[in-house]
């Protein structure tokens, strides 16, 4: 491979400001940059998701003077993201669609294209840093500003994927990124960030599931308190997630939270704030980055995030079986939701690994 090819990088252009500036920075640093948009989802109306706005991505590439390609990733997105997303809610759990999209759709798609054109690297506009540890393993480290840090969504990436990944925005704040975009006159400079699930364009996720699932939606059922007493009627379990407070339609004289979803019994268990505080959870579907694994009966101290916007909490992680670990928190955490990811960090804010919350440990 020639020196030129070693500097060739395929960057995922979403049509947003972050990936646009990441592409600009790579070009400024001497890389031969090729822009790619993975077409991951398309509505019946023809609208694209907020993660693949091809028009703005193409305009950005034209402004930067780099080649641009859009690649059909609709089948992969359906297989790894939208179908599991719907299945999770129908089973009463709360998924992290972006986590699996990154691992199985974005990185797989970008690397496949990179191999086709003999490019060494892929890049994205994520706010995170790829780090090679002293042991030789790759992981991701939290970005300059915790507010925009996106390592939580990257913990499922493989060693092979990270070894070929560049993330140019690790040392930048969002304000700095927007300033660069404005100075360069990029069309995405003033574009708002996407805050919701990218493929749910209108309405809510329950409406999306209702209009896309082939089977019937779970019917209304009982709200019950922690003693099993019926206290109201719910609209169907897909409308709720553990920890939810708003939209319950219950007047109980105290702030009510969803404590648990009983999909088999079609019941939603309601409790007060104290009832959703938990000290121990079980995680499955594990993936490790900074370390190779946790041995049977071995324990590791770590900081654990149980949702994207959760402040990592000190805990001890213990291998319980070949497929699960137990996480015991120093202080109770609020409403860990089955289906969500728990991501483990070391004291240097590097990702040790993570997994899917399977259950609250009693």
C-alpha angles and dihedrals in degrees: 000000000000126000089252092055091049088060093049114112133180112214125196108234112198096177091255132115097253098058090040093057091042088057091048092050093049091051091048088053092057102262122143096236126203117188120218131181116197107214098219106164140010128188124226086254090060094252117140126225120263089254095062110038095160098186095059092040091054092047090051092051090050091050091050093044095236130134116263133204133174117208128200108240097157096117093049092047092052093048098046104027122019098036095047089043092058094041091054095053092044087056092049098255131118116237133205101221095178092059094059092038090058094049103039105024114024101036095035091049096045094046092047090055092043090056091050092056096036096248119158099208145035124205140193139187094247119138098238140092127239110224132187109212127217088260090059096250123128125232140156125255127205115267129247093273119043090206092070098030112135103182090112089069094048104055095102094061116117129239090248092053095048093047088065099039131107123191109186097182099066094106097041134088121220091251090054091050092051091048091054090049091051093047090052093044094236115176090231096056097108097030115130121241119255109244104173136061103299097227096046098084101164134019119359137308092264090058089048091053092046092053097043108036118095094210131063122281119249108268128237115283145162131312105212132185123235090274092055097255115146109243102167147326126282127208096235130305095263088071093064143063133186111275094024115145107165125072097026096118092216127135106196102147092252135061105280125210135186103252100176141353116223102199094176093053093035090233133133113211115217128200142158124268094272091055094062094054109106134184102193138035138176120230130198137176090053128194124185128203116165091033131034096233146312112262123231111287090002118132129210127191113226147148110255130202114200095189137014097264095036118116106239112257128209113256146152118242117205127186106235103170140355089274106031145051129198118226117204114190123212088223128022117271124215121254107331103200123215109241095032121107125255110204123197123216133186125223090272090060092250121140113254092182141281148214146194119284104244101176147335109265112233 
